[in-house]
Amino acid sequence: MMRTLTPGSKKGFSLLELIVVLMLVALAAGVVMPSFSRGWRGLEMETAGRDLMTRMRHARSQAITKQKVFRMILHKDEDETVSDYYVFADEFEQQIRKFVLPEGVSVHTEDDVVFPVRISFYANGRSSGATFSLRRETGSEMRIWVDPITGFSRVLKDEVDS
């Protein structure tokens, strides 16, 4: 059986209704997107910090397993022409692998520490120890401490900002 439309019946939406709905969606996206991007940048910094800590844990386990010294070497670009980075290296500081920090994330230490910062991991599980932080250009910071006795790293909770 075939249905026919009568002059008073409607099927679908008018062009005006679609335009109004699309404008409302665009307006809502414009309001919400800045908060998403701020959250994304904070998450990006935290992920970079967690990745660095995982790689330091790997350096420690390699040192114990292979009974050799391994190092994480933190490099800061003073000219700010390239992103800061860190290197996983052997006992002779020969680069094994290089890791670049996300754009806008930089590494910082106390004023008296000169870059590059070397964190050594020894065969007995100990480390040379270090305290440093990752910072976003917005000012948020993640401070990381490497225990010289156990060789493990952790985030200093009282120092974490979002």
N, C-alpha and C positions, 0 to 999 in steps of 0.2 A: 504494500500500500504506500503510495507516495504522498508526502506531506507538502502542502503548499503554504507559503507565508502569506498571511493576510496583511493588509497595509498597516495596521496598528501594531503588529508584533515585531520584536527586535531579536536579533541573533548576533552575539558578540559585543565588542566594545567599540565606542566611537574613537576616532583619532584624538580628539580633545581629551578624553578620559585617559588614554594611554600616555599622552604627553604629560598630563598632571601627575600621574603615578611615577613616571620616570624622573620628573623634576623632584618629587619628594624623596625618591631613593637617592638621587645625586646629592641632595641637601643633607640627608642623614649620613651618607658616606663622607661628605666634607667635614661634618662635625666629629665623626668617630675616628677617622684615619689618623689625625695627629696623635691621639692617645695610643693607637696601635703602634705607630712608628717609635714613640718614646719607649714603649715596653719592649719592642723588638731590639732597639739599641742596647738596652740594659741586659736583655737576655743574651745578646751577642757577646757582651763583655764577660758575663758570667760563664758562658760556654767556653770562651777563650781561656779564662782562668782555670776552669775545671780540666780542660784539655792539657794545659801546661802542668797541672798537678799530676794528672795521669801519666804524662810523659816523664815527669821526675820520678814517679813510682816505678816506671819501667826502667829508668836509668839505675835506680837503686837495685832492682832485682837482677839486672844484667851484671852489675858490679859484684853482687854476691855469687851469682851463678858462675860467672867466668873468672872470678877472683882477680879482677882488674879494676882500676879506677875509671869511672865514666863521669862526664860533666854535662851540665846544662849551662850554656853561656848566653846570658841575656845581653842583647845589643840595643842601644838606643840611637836613633838617628837624630843628632843634634841639629842638623839643618832642616829637618822636617820635610825632606824631599821624597823619602820613601817611608814605608811603615816600619815600626819597630819589629824586631824578630828575635828568635832564640834558636840556638843550635844544640843538638845532641851530639856530643863529641867523645872521642876516646881519651885515654890518659895523656896523649901527646897533643891534645886539642885538635886533632884531625876531624873535620866535620863528617859525621855519619848521616845526619839529616837536618835540614833547615825548616823552621816553621815560622810563618809570617803572621803577626797579629792582625786582626781586622782593622780596616781603615778607621781612624778616629780613636783607637785604643792604643795607649802608650804605656811603657813600663817606667816606674819611678822608684828610687831608693832614698835613703837618708842623704842629706847634703854632702857628707864626707865620703861617700862611696863613689868611686870612679868607674865608668863603664869601659869595657864590658865587664859584667858581673859574672864570676865563675862560681858555680855551685858544684862541688865535687861529691861523688858518692863512692864510698870505699867498700872493699871486700867484706868487711865485718858488719856492714849495714849502716854504719855511721855516715855522716855527711859533714861538709864544712859549715853548713848552716847559712841561713840568710833570711832577711825580711825585706820584702819589696811589695809594691802595689801595682795593679793595673788601673789606669784611669781613662775615662772617656773625656772628650773635650767639654762635655756638659758639666764636669766636676764630680760625677759619681766615681766611686773608688772601691776596689776589692783588694784588701791587704792579705798577703800570703806569707806564712811563716814556715821555714824549713827547719825542723828540729835537728841540731847537730848530733844529738845522742842516738836517736832512733832513725834518722834519715827521712822520716815521713813529713809531709807537708800538710798544712791545714789553713783554712780561711780564718782570719781573726774576726770572729762574729761581731764584736763590739765596734769594729771599724768598717763594717760593710754598709755602704749607702746605696740607695736605689735611684 
